[in-house]
């Protein structure tokens, strides 16, 4: 997770992801399968894009429990 999400705090987003079965880590590596990104995303976003890791936003996360 990187950047600022529109309506969720980092803690809320992390809890949401964990409820969905995700393992949340503090860094991006080749083992990372997805990056949740918000505004002002920085080096994690750049690294994820360079590694070809899919990047999603808060709207995508919310759509999973629709």
PDB file of N, CA, C and O in Angstrom:
ATOM      1  N   UNK A   1       0.851  -1.157   0.000  1.00  0.00           N
ATOM      2  CA  UNK A   1       0.000   0.000   0.000  1.00  0.00           C
ATOM      3  C   UNK A   1       0.903   1.228   0.000  1.00  0.00           C
ATOM      4  O   UNK A   1       1.921   1.274   0.691  1.00  0.00           O
ATOM      5  N   UNK A   2       0.503   2.227  -0.797  1.00  0.00           N
ATOM      6  CA  UNK A   2       1.297   3.451  -0.852  1.00  0.00           C
ATOM      7  C   UNK A   2       0.402   4.639  -1.169  1.00  0.00           C
ATOM      8  O   UNK A   2      -0.637   4.488  -1.813  1.00  0.00           O
ATOM      9  N   UNK A   3       0.795   5.792  -0.727  1.00  0.00           N
ATOM     10  CA  UNK A   3       0.033   7.007  -0.981  1.00  0.00           C
ATOM     11  C   UNK A   3      -1.134   7.175  -0.021  1.00  0.00           C
ATOM     12  O   UNK A   3      -1.305   6.403   0.922  1.00  0.00           O
ATOM     13  N   UNK A   4      -1.933   8.207  -0.285  1.00  0.00           N
ATOM     14  CA  UNK A   4      -3.080   8.533   0.553  1.00  0.00           C
ATOM     15  C   UNK A   4      -4.365   8.115  -0.151  1.00  0.00           C
ATOM     16  O   UNK A   4      -4.615   8.519  -1.287  1.00  0.00           O
ATOM     17  N   UNK A   5      -5.171   7.313   0.515  1.00  0.00           N
ATOM     18  CA  UNK A   5      -6.444   6.874  -0.059  1.00  0.00           C
ATOM     19  C   UNK A   5      -7.511   7.927   0.212  1.00  0.00           C
ATOM     20  O   UNK A   5      -7.443   8.628   1.221  1.00  0.00           O
ATOM     21  N   UNK A   6      -8.504   8.048  -0.683  1.00  0.00           N
ATOM     22  CA  UNK A   6      -9.503   9.110  -0.550  1.00  0.00           C
ATOM     23  C   UNK A   6     -10.312   9.075   0.746  1.00  0.00           C
ATOM     24  O   UNK A   6     -10.524  10.117   1.366  1.00  0.00           O
ATOM     25  N   UNK A   7     -10.769   7.887   1.165  1.00  0.00           N
ATOM     26  CA  UNK A   7     -11.665   7.844   2.329  1.00  0.00           C
ATOM     27  C   UNK A   7     -11.231   6.878   3.418  1.00  0.00           C
ATOM     28  O   UNK A   7     -11.746   6.942   4.534  1.00  0.00           O
ATOM     29  N   UNK A   8     -10.304   5.994   3.124  1.00  0.00           N
ATOM     30  CA  UNK A   8      -9.868   4.997   4.105  1.00  0.00           C
ATOM     31  C   UNK A   8      -8.521   5.384   4.699  1.00  0.00           C
ATOM     32  O   UNK A   8      -7.638   5.870   3.993  1.00  0.00           O
ATOM     33  N   UNK A   9      -8.370   5.166   5.998  1.00  0.00           N
ATOM     34  CA  UNK A   9      -7.048   5.313   6.605  1.00  0.00           C
ATOM     35  C   UNK A   9      -6.230   4.090   6.214  1.00  0.00           C
ATOM     36  O   UNK A   9      -6.780   3.101   5.730  1.00  0.00           O
ATOM     37  N   UNK A  10      -4.944   4.153   6.417  1.00  0.00           N
ATOM     38  CA  UNK A  10      -4.085   3.008   6.109  1.00  0.00           C
ATOM     39  C   UNK A  10      -4.497   1.798   6.944  1.00  0.00           C
ATOM     40  O   UNK A  10      -4.500   0.668   6.456  1.00  0.00           O
ATOM     41  N   UNK A  11      -4.840   2.045   8.193  1.00  0.00           N
ATOM     42  CA  UNK A  11      -5.251   0.953   9.074  1.00  0.00           C
ATOM     43  C   UNK A  11      -6.546   0.305   8.584  1.00  0.00           C
ATOM     44  O   UNK A  11      -6.678  -0.919   8.596  1.00  0.00           O
ATOM     45  N   UNK A  12      -7.496   1.132   8.155  1.00  0.00           N
ATOM     46  CA  UNK A  12      -8.767   0.600   7.642  1.00  0.00           C
ATOM     47  C   UNK A  12      -8.532  -0.213   6.369  1.00  0.00           C
ATOM     48  O   UNK A  12      -9.085  -1.301   6.210  1.00  0.00           O
ATOM     49  N   UNK A  13      -7.715   0.318   5.469  1.00  0.00           N
ATOM     50  CA  UNK A  13      -7.440  -0.384   4.213  1.00  0.00           C
ATOM     51  C   UNK A  13      -6.721  -1.701   4.481  1.00  0.00           C
ATOM     52  O   UNK A  13      -7.022  -2.717   3.854  1.00  0.00           O
ATOM     53  N   UNK A  14      -5.778  -1.681   5.406  1.00  0.00           N
ATOM     54  CA  UNK A  14      -5.055  -2.906   5.740  1.00  0.00           C
ATOM     55  C   UNK A  14      -5.994  -3.959   6.318  1.00  0.00           C
ATOM     56  O   UNK A  14      -5.915  -5.133   5.956  1.00  0.00           O
ATOM     57  N   UNK A  15      -6.879  -3.540   7.214  1.00  0.00           N
ATOM     58  CA  UNK A  15      -7.846  -4.472   7.796  1.00  0.00           C
ATOM     59  C   UNK A  15      -8.754  -5.043   6.712  1.00  0.00           C
ATOM     60  O   UNK A  15      -9.054  -6.236   6.718  1.00  0.00           O
ATOM     61  N   UNK A  16      -9.187  -4.202   5.791  1.00  0.00           N
ATOM     62  CA  UNK A  16     -10.056  -4.621   4.693  1.00  0.00           C
ATOM     63  C   UNK A  16      -9.347  -5.680   3.844  1.00  0.00           C
ATOM     64  O   UNK A  16      -9.920  -6.721   3.522  1.00  0.00           O
ATOM     65  N   UNK A  17      -8.088  -5.393   3.488  1.00  0.00           N
ATOM     66  CA  UNK A  17      -7.330  -6.337   2.682  1.00  0.00           C
ATOM     67  C   UNK A  17      -7.145  -7.672   3.400  1.00  0.00           C
ATOM     68  O   UNK A  17      -7.268  -8.732   2.787  1.00  0.00           O
ATOM     69  N   UNK A  18      -6.854  -7.618   4.676  1.00  0.00           N
ATOM     70  CA  UNK A  18      -6.668  -8.853   5.448  1.00  0.00           C
ATOM     71  C   UNK A  18      -7.956  -9.659   5.527  1.00  0.00           C
ATOM     72  O   UNK A  18      -7.919 -10.888   5.466  1.00  0.00           O
ATOM     73  N   UNK A  19      -9.111  -8.977   5.665  1.00  0.00           N
ATOM     74  CA  UNK A  19     -10.401  -9.690   5.665  1.00  0.00           C
ATOM     75  C   UNK A  19     -10.609 -10.437   4.353  1.00  0.00           C
ATOM     76  O   UNK A  19     -11.257 -11.483   4.315  1.00  0.00           O
ATOM     77  N   UNK A  20     -10.050  -9.886   3.279  1.00  0.00           N
ATOM     78  CA  UNK A  20     -10.178 -10.510   1.968  1.00  0.00           C
ATOM     79  C   UNK A  20      -9.112 -11.590   1.735  1.00  0.00           C
ATOM     80  O   UNK A  20      -9.081 -12.220   0.678  1.00  0.00           O
ATOM     81  N   UNK A  21      -8.242 -11.797   2.727  1.00  0.00           N
ATOM     82  CA  UNK A  21      -7.246 -12.850   2.628  1.00  0.00           C
ATOM     83  C   UNK A  21      -5.878 -12.409   2.144  1.00  0.00           C
ATOM     84  O   UNK A  21      -5.016 -13.251   1.890  1.00  0.00           O
ATOM     85  N   UNK A  22      -5.661 -11.115   2.011  1.00  0.00           N
ATOM     86  CA  UNK A  22      -4.375 -10.616   1.532  1.00  0.00           C
ATOM     87  C   UNK A  22      -3.343 -10.591   2.649  1.00  0.00           C
ATOM     88  O   UNK A  22      -3.677 -10.441   3.825  1.00  0.00           O
ATOM     89  N   UNK A  23      -2.100 -10.740   2.264  1.00  0.00           N
ATOM     90  CA  UNK A  23      -0.984 -10.536   3.181  1.00  0.00           C
ATOM     91  C   UNK A  23      -0.452  -9.139   2.870  1.00  0.00           C
ATOM     92  O   UNK A  23      -0.048  -8.867   1.740  1.00  0.00           O
ATOM     93  N   UNK A  24      -0.451  -8.270   3.850  1.00  0.00           N
ATOM     94  CA  UNK A  24      -0.028  -6.886   3.651  1.00  0.00           C
ATOM     95  C   UNK A  24       1.412  -6.740   4.127  1.00  0.00           C
ATOM     96  O   UNK A  24       1.744  -7.102   5.256  1.00  0.00           O
ATOM     97  N   UNK A  25       2.265  -6.205   3.249  1.00  0.00           N
ATOM     98  CA  UNK A  25       3.669  -6.001   3.594  1.00  0.00           C
ATOM     99  C   UNK A  25       4.022  -4.526   3.480  1.00  0.00           C
ATOM    100  O   UNK A  25       3.263  -3.733   2.923  1.00  0.00           O
ATOM    101  N   UNK A  26       5.173  -4.173   4.009  1.00  0.00           N
ATOM    102  CA  UNK A  26       5.578  -2.768   4.007  1.00  0.00           C
ATOM    103  C   UNK A  26       6.495  -2.410   2.847  1.00  0.00           C
ATOM    104  O   UNK A  26       6.892  -1.254   2.703  1.00  0.00           O
ATOM    105  N   UNK A  27       6.831  -3.390   2.024  1.00  0.00           N
ATOM    106  CA  UNK A  27       7.729  -3.112   0.907  1.00  0.00           C
ATOM    107  C   UNK A  27       7.242  -3.807  -0.364  1.00  0.00           C
ATOM    108  O   UNK A  27       6.391  -4.696  -0.321  1.00  0.00           O
ATOM    109  N   UNK A  28       7.802  -3.380  -1.488  1.00  0.00           N
ATOM    110  CA  UNK A  28       7.488  -3.979  -2.785  1.00  0.00           C
ATOM    111  C   UNK A  28       8.675  -4.829  -3.203  1.00  0.00           C
ATOM    112  O   UNK A  28       9.822  -4.386  -3.158  1.00  0.00           O
ATOM    113  N   UNK A  29       8.379  -6.060  -3.610  1.00  0.00           N
ATOM    114  CA  UNK A  29       9.433  -6.961  -4.070  1.00  0.00           C
ATOM    115  C   UNK A  29       8.889  -7.772  -5.249  1.00  0.00           C
ATOM    116  O   UNK A  29       7.703  -7.680  -5.566  1.00  0.00           O
ATOM    117  N   UNK A  30       9.731  -8.552  -5.887  1.00  0.00           N
ATOM    118  CA  UNK A  30       9.234  -9.395  -6.983  1.00  0.00           C
ATOM    119  C   UNK A  30       8.130 -10.362  -6.547  1.00  0.00           C
ATOM    120  O   UNK A  30       7.372 -10.848  -7.385  1.00  0.00           O
ATOM    121  N   UNK A  31       8.035 -10.642  -5.253  1.00  0.00           N
ATOM    122  CA  UNK A  31       6.980 -11.530  -4.747  1.00  0.00           C
ATOM    123  C   UNK A  31       5.647 -10.809  -4.551  1.00  0.00           C
ATOM    124  O   UNK A  31       4.621 -11.458  -4.351  1.00  0.00           O
ATOM    125  N   UNK A  32       5.650  -9.477  -4.607  1.00  0.00           N
ATOM    126  CA  UNK A  32       4.424  -8.698  -4.441  1.00  0.00           C
ATOM    127  C   UNK A  32       3.493  -8.987  -5.610  1.00  0.00           C
ATOM    128  O   UNK A  32       3.918  -8.995  -6.765  1.00  0.00           O
ATOM    129  N   UNK A  33       2.216  -9.224  -5.301  1.00  0.00           N
ATOM    130  CA  UNK A  33       1.266  -9.563  -6.369  1.00  0.00           C
ATOM    131  C   UNK A  33       0.362  -8.394  -6.755  1.00  0.00           C
ATOM    132  O   UNK A  33      -0.260  -8.423  -7.817  1.00  0.00           O
ATOM    133  N   UNK A  34       0.279  -7.362  -5.904  1.00  0.00           N
ATOM    134  CA  UNK A  34      -0.590  -6.221  -6.186  1.00  0.00           C
ATOM    135  C   UNK A  34      -0.203  -5.068  -5.273  1.00  0.00           C
ATOM    136  O   UNK A  34       0.199  -5.286  -4.130  1.00  0.00           O
ATOM    137  N   UNK A  35      -0.323  -3.835  -5.775  1.00  0.00           N
ATOM    138  CA  UNK A  35      -0.070  -2.647  -4.962  1.00  0.00           C
ATOM    139  C   UNK A  35      -1.328  -1.800  -4.941  1.00  0.00           C
ATOM    140  O   UNK A  35      -1.874  -1.454  -5.989  1.00  0.00           O
ATOM    141  N   UNK A  36      -1.783  -1.469  -3.749  1.00  0.00           N
ATOM    142  CA  UNK A  36      -2.908  -0.551  -3.576  1.00  0.00           C
ATOM    143  C   UNK A  36      -2.312   0.843  -3.454  1.00  0.00           C
ATOM    144  O   UNK A  36      -1.537   1.105  -2.534  1.00  0.00           O
ATOM    145  N   UNK A  37      -2.661   1.736  -4.367  1.00  0.00           N
ATOM    146  CA  UNK A  37      -2.033   3.055  -4.409  1.00  0.00           C
ATOM    147  C   UNK A  37      -3.067   4.173  -4.355  1.00  0.00           C
ATOM    148  O   UNK A  37      -4.154   4.071  -4.922  1.00  0.00           O
ATOM    149  N   UNK A  38      -2.700   5.230  -3.664  1.00  0.00           N
ATOM    150  CA  UNK A  38      -3.518   6.431  -3.590  1.00  0.00           C
ATOM    151  C   UNK A  38      -2.741   7.629  -4.093  1.00  0.00           C
ATOM    152  O   UNK A  38      -1.719   7.484  -4.764  1.00  0.00           O
ATOM    153  N   UNK A  39      -3.232   8.820  -3.764  1.00  0.00           N
ATOM    154  CA  UNK A  39      -2.567  10.049  -4.180  1.00  0.00           C
ATOM    155  C   UNK A  39      -1.197  10.159  -3.532  1.00  0.00           C
ATOM    156  O   UNK A  39      -0.960   9.646  -2.439  1.00  0.00           O
ATOM    157  N   UNK A  40      -0.314  10.832  -4.227  1.00  0.00           N
ATOM    158  CA  UNK A  40       1.050  11.082  -3.751  1.00  0.00           C
ATOM    159  C   UNK A  40       1.825   9.797  -3.493  1.00  0.00           C
ATOM    160  O   UNK A  40       2.666   9.732  -2.596  1.00  0.00           O
ATOM    161  N   UNK A  41       1.530   8.773  -4.296  1.00  0.00           N
ATOM    162  CA  UNK A  41       2.297   7.526  -4.205  1.00  0.00           C
ATOM    163  C   UNK A  41       3.711   7.811  -4.689  1.00  0.00           C
ATOM    164  O   UNK A  41       3.906   8.590  -5.622  1.00  0.00           O
ATOM    165  N   UNK A  42       4.680   7.193  -4.068  1.00  0.00           N
ATOM    166  CA  UNK A  42       6.071   7.507  -4.390  1.00  0.00           C
ATOM    167  C   UNK A  42       6.849   6.341  -4.930  1.00  0.00           C
ATOM    168  O   UNK A  42       6.476   5.729  -5.931  1.00  0.00           O
ATOM    169  N   UNK A  43       7.937   6.040  -4.255  1.00  0.00           N
ATOM    170  CA  UNK A  43       8.895   5.051  -4.760  1.00  0.00           C
ATOM    171  C   UNK A  43       8.313   3.644  -4.856  1.00  0.00           C
ATOM    172  O   UNK A  43       8.720   2.869  -5.722  1.00  0.00           O
ATOM    173  N   UNK A  44       7.373   3.302  -3.986  1.00  0.00           N
ATOM    174  CA  UNK A  44       6.761   1.967  -4.072  1.00  0.00           C
ATOM    175  C   UNK A  44       6.020   1.811  -5.388  1.00  0.00           C
ATOM    176  O   UNK A  44       6.070   0.750  -6.010  1.00  0.00           O
ATOM    177  N   UNK A  45       5.332   2.862  -5.816  1.00  0.00           N
ATOM    178  CA  UNK A  45       4.603   2.815  -7.081  1.00  0.00           C
ATOM    179  C   UNK A  45       5.576   2.668  -8.248  1.00  0.00           C
ATOM    180  O   UNK A  45       5.349   1.865  -9.153  1.00  0.00           O
ATOM    181  N   UNK A  46       6.641   3.430  -8.229  1.00  0.00           N
ATOM    182  CA  UNK A  46       7.638   3.354  -9.296  1.00  0.00           C
ATOM    183  C   UNK A  46       8.233   1.948  -9.371  1.00  0.00           C
ATOM    184  O   UNK A  46       8.389   1.392 -10.458  1.00  0.00           O
ATOM    185  N   UNK A  47       8.559   1.386  -8.230  1.00  0.00           N
ATOM    186  CA  UNK A  47       9.140   0.040  -8.192  1.00  0.00           C
ATOM    187  C   UNK A  47       8.143  -0.997  -8.684  1.00  0.00           C
ATOM    188  O   UNK A  47       8.501  -1.889  -9.453  1.00  0.00           O
ATOM    189  N   UNK A  48       6.881  -0.882  -8.242  1.00  0.00           N
ATOM    190  CA  UNK A  48       5.851  -1.834  -8.678  1.00  0.00           C
ATOM    191  C   UNK A  48       5.672  -1.787 -10.191  1.00  0.00           C
ATOM    192  O   UNK A  48       5.586  -2.827 -10.846  1.00  0.00           O
ATOM    193  N   UNK A  49       5.616  -0.594 -10.736  1.00  0.00           N
ATOM    194  CA  UNK A  49       5.455  -0.463 -12.184  1.00  0.00           C
ATOM    195  C   UNK A  49       6.649  -1.065 -12.922  1.00  0.00           C
ATOM    196  O   UNK A  49       6.477  -1.725 -13.947  1.00  0.00           O
ATOM    197  N   UNK A  50       7.855  -0.842 -12.408  1.00  0.00           N
ATOM    198  CA  UNK A  50       9.054  -1.391 -13.036  1.00  0.00           C
ATOM    199  C   UNK A  50       9.054  -2.916 -13.003  1.00  0.00           C
ATOM    200  O   UNK A  50       9.577  -3.563 -13.911  1.00  0.00           O
ATOM    201  N   UNK A  51       8.467  -3.483 -11.957  1.00  0.00           N
ATOM    202  CA  UNK A  51       8.405  -4.943 -11.818  1.00  0.00           C
ATOM    203  C   UNK A  51       7.182  -5.552 -12.514  1.00  0.00           C
ATOM    204  O   UNK A  51       7.030  -6.773 -12.542  1.00  0.00           O
ATOM    205  N   UNK A  52       6.316  -4.712 -13.071  1.00  0.00           N
ATOM    206  CA  UNK A  52       5.117  -5.207 -13.750  1.00  0.00           C
ATOM    207  C   UNK A  52       4.030  -5.665 -12.797  1.00  0.00           C
ATOM    208  O   UNK A  52       3.184  -6.481 -13.162  1.00  0.00           O
ATOM    209  N   UNK A  53       4.048  -5.144 -11.576  1.00  0.00           N
ATOM    210  CA  UNK A  53       3.053  -5.519 -10.566  1.00  0.00           C
ATOM    211  C   UNK A  53       1.781  -4.703 -10.800  1.00  0.00           C
ATOM    212  O   UNK A  53       1.861  -3.486 -10.969  1.00  0.00           O
ATOM    213  N   UNK A  54       0.619  -5.340 -10.813  1.00  0.00           N
ATOM    214  CA  UNK A  54      -0.634  -4.602 -10.993  1.00  0.00           C
ATOM    215  C   UNK A  54      -0.832  -3.578  -9.872  1.00  0.00           C
ATOM    216  O   UNK A  54      -0.547  -3.850  -8.706  1.00  0.00           O
ATOM    217  N   UNK A  55      -1.326  -2.400 -10.251  1.00  0.00           N
ATOM    218  CA  UNK A  55      -1.587  -1.329  -9.290  1.00  0.00           C
ATOM    219  C   UNK A  55      -3.090  -1.055  -9.300  1.00  0.00           C
ATOM    220  O   UNK A  55      -3.685  -0.872 -10.362  1.00  0.00           O
ATOM    221  N   UNK A  56      -3.696  -1.027  -8.120  1.00  0.00           N
ATOM    222  CA  UNK A  56      -5.131  -0.780  -7.984  1.00  0.00           C
ATOM    223  C   UNK A  56      -5.359   0.386  -7.029  1.00  0.00           C
ATOM    224  O   UNK A  56      -4.450   0.806  -6.312  1.00  0.00           O
ATOM    225  N   UNK A  57      -6.596   0.907  -7.029  1.00  0.00           N
ATOM    226  CA  UNK A  57      -6.927   2.040  -6.166  1.00  0.00           C
ATOM    227  C   UNK A  57      -8.028   1.667  -5.176  1.00  0.00           C
ATOM    228  O   UNK A  57      -8.492   0.527  -5.143  1.00  0.00           O
ATOM    229  N   UNK A  58      -8.434   2.644  -4.373  1.00  0.00           N
ATOM    230  CA  UNK A  58      -9.453   2.389  -3.342  1.00  0.00           C
ATOM    231  C   UNK A  58     -10.783   1.959  -3.954  1.00  0.00           C
ATOM    232  O   UNK A  58     -11.473   1.112  -3.387  1.00  0.00           O
ATOM    233  N   UNK A  59     -11.151   2.524  -5.094  1.00  0.00           N
ATOM    234  CA  UNK A  59     -12.409   2.146  -5.737  1.00  0.00           C
ATOM    235  C   UNK A  59     -12.417   0.659  -6.069  1.00  0.00           C
ATOM    236  O   UNK A  59     -13.430  -0.020  -5.899  1.00  0.00           O
ATOM    237  N   UNK A  60     -11.282   0.161  -6.542  1.00  0.00           N
ATOM    238  CA  UNK A  60     -11.156  -1.284  -6.825  1.00  0.00           C
ATOM    239  C   UNK A  60     -11.357  -2.085  -5.547  1.00  0.00           C
ATOM    240  O   UNK A  60     -12.078  -3.083  -5.544  1.00  0.00           O
ATOM    241  N   UNK A  61     -10.721  -1.651  -4.457  1.00  0.00           N
ATOM    242  CA  UNK A  61     -10.844  -2.368  -3.184  1.00  0.00           C
ATOM    243  C   UNK A  61     -12.300  -2.405  -2.733  1.00  0.00           C
ATOM    244  O   UNK A  61     -12.797  -3.453  -2.323  1.00  0.00           O
ATOM    245  N   UNK A  62     -12.973  -1.283  -2.806  1.00  0.00           N
ATOM    246  CA  UNK A  62     -14.377  -1.213  -2.378  1.00  0.00           C
ATOM    247  C   UNK A  62     -15.263  -2.090  -3.263  1.00  0.00           C
ATOM    248  O   UNK A  62     -16.251  -2.647  -2.786  1.00  0.00           O
ATOM    249  N   UNK A  63     -14.922  -2.217  -4.532  1.00  0.00           N
ATOM    250  CA  UNK A  63     -15.750  -3.024  -5.445  1.00  0.00           C
ATOM    251  C   UNK A  63     -15.709  -4.507  -5.098  1.00  0.00           C
ATOM    252  O   UNK A  63     -16.604  -5.255  -5.492  1.00  0.00           O
ATOM    253  N   UNK A  64     -14.697  -4.940  -4.375  1.00  0.00           N
ATOM    254  CA  UNK A  64     -14.561  -6.350  -4.028  1.00  0.00           C
ATOM    255  C   UNK A  64     -15.607  -6.811  -3.021  1.00  0.00           C
ATOM    256  O   UNK A  64     -15.953  -7.992  -2.984  1.00  0.00           O
ATOM    257  N   UNK A  65     -16.111  -5.896  -2.209  1.00  0.00           N
ATOM    258  CA  UNK A  65     -17.120  -6.276  -1.232  1.00  0.00           C
ATOM    259  C   UNK A  65     -18.502  -5.765  -1.598  1.00  0.00           C
ATOM    260  O   UNK A  65     -19.445  -5.862  -0.813  1.00  0.00           O
ATOM    261  N   UNK A  66     -18.609  -5.210  -2.825  1.00  0.00           N
ATOM    262  CA  UNK A  66     -19.850  -4.642  -3.317  1.00  0.00           C
ATOM    263  C   UNK A  66     -21.010  -5.480  -3.054  1.00  0.00           C
ATOM    264  O   UNK A  66     -22.129  -5.117  -3.419  1.00  0.00           O
TER     265      UNK A  66
END
